[in-house]
């Protein structure tokens, strides 16, 4: 689906997917899917690039910490 390496995490018990690119550089957006990965939408939450150090998904929780 993606040309580069991404981490894909299941959220909301599989109702949503988030994809974050693996890179040592700051990122400006991430990708979200609400239809099991058929359609991916790019989301930007800030105009400034952010460093993503890691992603933590809590088992049994419906939250994701980045």
Backbone as CSV, one residue per row, in Angstrom:
resi,resn,N_x,N_y,N_z,CA_x,CA_y,CA_z,C_x,C_y,C_z
1,UNK,0.826,-1.184,0.000,0.000,0.000,0.000,0.869,1.246,0.000
2,UNK,1.900,1.265,0.842,2.784,2.428,0.946,4.109,2.108,0.263
3,UNK,4.754,3.142,-0.277,6.036,2.959,-0.966,7.201,2.810,-0.002
4,UNK,7.053,3.308,1.205,8.121,3.251,2.201,7.668,2.399,3.382
5,UNK,8.559,2.217,4.348,8.233,1.389,5.519,7.420,2.192,6.531
6,UNK,6.289,1.633,6.931,5.385,2.261,7.891,5.064,1.288,9.007
7,UNK,4.793,1.841,10.185,4.196,1.066,11.272,2.695,1.238,11.144
8,UNK,1.964,0.136,11.169,0.507,0.188,11.097,-0.038,-0.374,12.392
9,UNK,-0.874,0.402,13.060,-1.455,-0.009,14.331,-2.963,-0.053,14.226
10,UNK,-3.539,-1.030,14.917,-4.988,-1.190,14.967,-5.510,-0.425,16.175
11,UNK,-6.502,0.427,15.954,-7.108,1.206,17.028,-8.582,0.856,17.151
12,UNK,-9.158,1.174,18.263,-10.589,1.000,18.479,-11.022,-0.424,18.127
13,UNK,-10.250,-1.392,18.568,-10.515,-2.814,18.337,-10.656,-3.143,16.859
14,UNK,-9.828,-2.505,16.025,-9.804,-2.770,14.593,-10.683,-1.851,13.775
15,UNK,-11.417,-0.949,14.423,-12.284,-0.028,13.693,-11.530,1.084,12.996
16,UNK,-10.285,1.281,13.374,-9.460,2.320,12.754,-8.024,1.812,12.676
17,UNK,-7.313,2.243,11.650,-5.895,1.926,11.480,-5.126,3.228,11.363
18,UNK,-3.926,3.267,11.921,-3.051,4.423,11.764,-1.716,3.920,11.225
19,UNK,-1.159,4.641,10.250,0.137,4.299,9.665,1.082,5.476,9.847
20,UNK,2.258,5.179,10.395,3.270,6.205,10.645,4.559,5.763,9.983
21,UNK,5.148,6.641,9.178,6.356,6.313,8.423,7.559,6.154,9.343
22,UNK,8.378,5.127,9.075,9.648,4.934,9.784,10.676,5.877,9.178
23,UNK,11.163,6.826,9.960,12.181,7.753,9.484,12.842,8.442,10.670
24,UNK,14.130,8.760,10.563,14.779,9.539,11.620,14.472,11.032,11.488
25,UNK,13.778,11.411,10.411,13.434,12.809,10.158,12.053,13.124,10.732
26,UNK,11.788,14.399,10.997,10.449,14.748,11.486,9.395,14.522,10.397
27,UNK,8.183,14.211,10.812,7.093,13.972,9.871,6.041,15.071,10.010
28,UNK,5.311,15.306,8.936,4.258,16.326,8.937,2.861,15.731,9.003
29,UNK,2.726,14.449,8.719,1.391,13.850,8.698,1.472,12.358,8.999
30,UNK,0.321,11.780,9.227,0.182,10.336,9.344,-1.055,9.939,8.552
31,UNK,-1.242,8.648,8.385,-2.347,8.130,7.582,-3.325,7.393,8.471
32,UNK,-4.634,7.605,8.235,-5.678,6.933,8.988,-6.645,6.253,8.027
33,UNK,-7.145,5.100,8.448,-8.157,4.380,7.682,-9.267,3.950,8.630
34,UNK,-10.497,4.160,8.196,-11.648,3.762,8.998,-12.466,2.669,8.314
35,UNK,-11.891,2.045,7.267,-12.604,0.994,6.539,-11.707,-0.222,6.297
36,UNK,-10.976,-0.612,7.333,-10.092,-1.782,7.305,-8.979,-1.670,6.268
37,UNK,-8.523,-0.455,5.985,-7.381,-0.246,5.103,-7.712,-0.120,3.629
38,UNK,-8.976,-0.094,3.265,-9.326,0.061,1.845,-8.986,1.456,1.343
39,UNK,-9.288,2.473,2.155,-9.001,3.868,1.806,-8.205,4.485,2.944
40,UNK,-7.093,5.148,2.589,-6.248,5.815,3.578,-6.340,7.318,3.365
41,UNK,-6.495,8.066,4.467,-6.564,9.523,4.424,-5.383,10.106,5.177
42,UNK,-4.766,11.126,4.574,-3.616,11.786,5.189,-4.109,12.867,6.154
43,UNK,-3.583,12.864,7.387,-3.952,13.853,8.388,-2.713,14.577,8.876
44,UNK,-2.829,15.891,8.956,-1.791,16.739,9.541,-2.399,17.401,10.771
45,UNK,-1.732,17.264,11.898,-2.261,17.807,13.134,-1.569,19.104,13.545
46,UNK,-0.509,19.445,12.842,0.225,20.671,13.138,0.957,21.116,11.878
47,UNK,1.257,22.397,11.780,2.006,22.889,10.627,3.507,22.658,10.790
48,UNK,3.939,22.354,12.010,5.352,22.080,12.282,5.607,20.581,12.224
49,UNK,6.722,20.161,11.598,7.049,18.733,11.592,7.352,18.236,13.010
50,UNK,7.011,16.973,13.267,7.218,16.370,14.586,8.119,15.151,14.478
51,UNK,8.954,14.952,15.478,9.732,13.726,15.580,8.872,12.683,16.288
52,UNK,8.736,11.522,15.688,8.029,10.415,16.329,9.088,9.445,16.827
53,UNK,9.217,9.376,18.141,10.232,8.534,18.763,9.769,7.094,18.874
54,UNK,8.487,6.896,18.990,7.945,5.563,19.115,6.437,5.625,19.212
55,UNK,5.835,4.473,19.143,4.382,4.370,19.237,4.054,3.322,20.278
56,UNK,3.134,3.644,21.137,2.749,2.742,22.215,1.258,2.486,22.131
57,UNK,0.894,1.250,21.922,-0.507,0.851,21.947,-0.759,0.026,23.188
58,UNK,-1.717,0.430,23.988,-2.023,-0.268,25.228,-2.969,-1.434,24.951
59,UNK,-2.597,-2.665,25.268,-3.514,-3.790,25.081,-4.783,-3.599,25.913
60,UNK,-5.924,-3.810,25.272,-7.179,-3.672,25.977,-7.681,-2.241,26.079
61,UNK,-6.913,-1.297,25.589,-7.311,0.109,25.631,-7.671,0.574,24.242
62,UNK,-8.430,1.642,24.157,-8.823,2.208,22.870,-8.050,3.483,22.574
63,UNK,-6.868,3.633,23.167,-6.070,4.838,22.974,-4.720,4.463,22.376
64,UNK,-4.061,5.452,21.800,-2.728,5.286,21.240,-1.898,6.476,21.663
65,UNK,-0.701,6.213,22.164,0.197,7.281,22.578,1.347,7.340,21.613
66,UNK,1.621,8.526,21.037,2.732,8.688,20.095,3.706,9.704,20.646
